[in-house]
C-alpha cells in the first residue's frame, strides 16, 4: 500500500515539475518573440517583453495599438480578486460578480490567444516585407554600381 502511495506522489511531483518547466519555457519563448517583434517594429528590443503584466500590454500594443494593450490590462485586473487582511482575518472578494467575472475571463483569454496568433502573422509579414525592401534596395545599389 505504501509503495503505491509513494509511486503516486513521486509521479505527481515529476508531473508538476515538468508542468512548471514547460510553463517557464513558454514564458521565455513568448518574451523572446515579443522582444523580436518590438525590435522589428520600433528598431530596438524592450525588457517589457519579460515583465509580467507589462508583456500583456506589449502584446496588445504591438499587435494592434496602445488602447488594445490597456484593454487587456483592464480585463486582467477585472478578473482578479481583492484580499484584505485585518487583525489576522482575511476577506477575499471578486471585483466583478462571479457570473460576469467568468465571461470577462473567457473574453480576455480568447482575445489574448487571437492577438498572439495575429502578432505571429504580423511578425512574419513584417519580416518578409523588410526582406523584400532590402532585396530591392540591393538591386538598386547593384544597378547604380554597374552604370558607373
C-alpha positions as CSV (number, residue, x, y, z in Angstrom):
1,X,0.0,0.0,0.0
2,X,2.8,2.4,0.9
3,X,4.8,1.8,-2.2
4,X,1.8,2.5,-4.4
5,X,1.2,5.8,-2.5
6,X,4.9,6.7,-2.8
7,X,4.7,6.0,-6.6
8,X,1.6,8.2,-7.0
9,X,3.2,11.0,-5.0
10,X,6.5,10.6,-6.9
11,X,4.7,10.6,-10.3
12,X,2.7,13.7,-9.2
13,X,5.8,15.6,-8.2
14,X,7.5,14.7,-11.5
15,X,4.4,15.8,-13.5
16,X,4.2,19.0,-11.5
17,X,7.9,19.8,-12.1
18,X,7.5,19.0,-15.8
19,X,4.5,21.3,-16.0
20,X,6.4,24.2,-14.4
21,X,9.4,23.6,-16.7
22,X,7.1,23.7,-19.8
23,X,5.3,26.8,-18.4
24,X,8.6,28.7,-17.9
25,X,9.8,27.7,-21.3
26,X,6.6,29.0,-22.9
27,X,7.0,32.3,-20.9
28,X,10.6,32.7,-22.1
29,X,9.7,31.9,-25.7
30,X,6.8,34.4,-25.7
31,X,9.1,37.0,-24.1
32,X,11.7,36.5,-26.9
33,X,9.0,36.7,-29.5
34,X,7.6,39.9,-28.2
35,X,11.1,41.4,-27.9
36,X,11.9,40.5,-31.5
37,X,8.5,41.9,-32.7
38,X,9.2,45.1,-30.8
39,X,12.7,45.3,-32.4
40,X,11.2,44.7,-35.9
41,X,8.6,47.4,-35.4
42,X,10.5,50.0,-33.4
43,X,14.1,49.1,-34.1
44,X,15.0,48.2,-30.6
45,X,14.2,45.5,-28.1
46,X,12.4,46.0,-24.8
47,X,12.6,44.5,-21.4
48,X,8.8,44.8,-21.1
49,X,8.6,41.5,-23.0
50,X,9.8,39.6,-19.9
51,X,7.9,41.6,-17.2
52,X,4.6,40.0,-16.1
53,X,1.5,42.1,-16.9
54,X,3.7,44.5,-18.9
55,X,4.1,41.8,-21.6
56,X,0.3,41.6,-21.9
57,X,0.1,45.3,-22.6
58,X,3.0,45.0,-25.0
59,X,1.2,42.2,-26.9
60,X,-1.8,44.4,-27.4
61,X,0.3,47.4,-28.3
62,X,2.4,45.5,-30.9
63,X,-0.5,43.6,-32.4
64,X,-3.0,46.5,-32.7
65,X,-2.3,49.7,-30.7
66,X,-1.9,51.0,-27.1
67,X,-5.6,51.1,-26.5
68,X,-5.9,47.3,-27.0
69,X,-2.9,46.9,-24.7
70,X,-4.7,48.9,-21.9
71,X,-8.0,47.0,-22.5
72,X,-6.1,43.7,-21.9
73,X,-4.7,45.0,-18.7
74,X,-8.2,46.2,-17.6
75,X,-9.7,42.8,-18.3
76,X,-6.9,41.1,-16.4
77,X,-7.5,43.4,-13.4
78,X,-11.3,42.9,-13.5
79,X,-11.0,39.1,-13.5
80,X,-8.9,39.3,-10.3
81,X,-9.8,39.1,-6.6
82,X,-9.2,41.6,-3.8
83,X,-7.9,40.3,-0.5
84,X,-7.9,42.4,2.7
85,X,-6.4,41.3,6.0
86,X,-7.4,43.0,9.2
87,X,-6.4,41.6,12.6
88,X,-5.2,38.3,11.0
89,X,-8.6,37.8,9.4
90,X,-8.6,37.7,5.6
91,X,-11.5,38.7,3.5
92,X,-11.4,38.0,-0.3
93,X,-13.9,39.3,-2.8
94,X,-14.1,39.4,-6.6
95,X,-14.1,42.7,-8.3
96,X,-16.9,41.6,-10.6
97,X,-19.8,39.4,-9.8
98,X,-18.9,35.7,-10.3
99,X,-21.0,35.1,-13.4
100,X,-19.7,38.2,-15.1
101,X,-16.1,37.5,-14.0
102,X,-16.3,34.2,-15.8
103,X,-17.4,35.8,-19.0
104,X,-14.8,38.6,-18.8
105,X,-12.1,36.0,-18.1
106,X,-13.2,33.9,-21.1
107,X,-13.2,37.0,-23.4
108,X,-9.8,38.0,-22.1
109,X,-8.3,34.5,-22.7
110,X,-9.7,34.3,-26.2
111,X,-8.7,37.9,-27.1
112,X,-5.1,37.2,-25.8
113,X,-4.9,34.0,-27.9
114,X,-6.2,35.7,-31.0
115,X,-3.9,38.7,-30.5
116,X,-0.9,36.4,-30.1
117,X,-1.7,34.5,-33.3
118,X,-2.2,37.8,-35.1
119,X,1.1,39.1,-33.7
120,X,2.8,36.0,-35.1
121,X,1.3,36.6,-38.5
122,X,2.2,40.3,-38.3
123,X,5.8,39.4,-37.4
124,X,6.3,37.1,-40.4
125,X,4.6,39.7,-42.8
126,X,6.8,42.5,-41.5
127,X,9.9,40.3,-41.7
128,X,9.0,39.3,-45.3
129,X,8.4,43.0,-46.2
130,X,11.7,44.0,-44.7
131,X,13.4,41.3,-46.6
132,X,11.8,42.4,-49.9
133,X,12.8,46.0,-49.2
134,X,16.4,45.1,-48.5
135,X,16.4,42.9,-51.7
136,X,15.0,45.8,-53.8
137,X,17.5,48.3,-52.4
138,X,20.3,45.8,-53.0
139,X,19.2,45.5,-56.6
140,X,19.1,49.3,-56.9
141,X,22.6,49.6,-55.5
142,X,23.9,46.9,-57.9
143,X,22.3,48.7,-60.9
144,X,23.8,52.0,-59.8
145,X,27.2,50.4,-59.5
146,X,27.0,48.9,-63.0
147,X,26.1,52.2,-64.6
148,X,29.2,53.9,-63.1
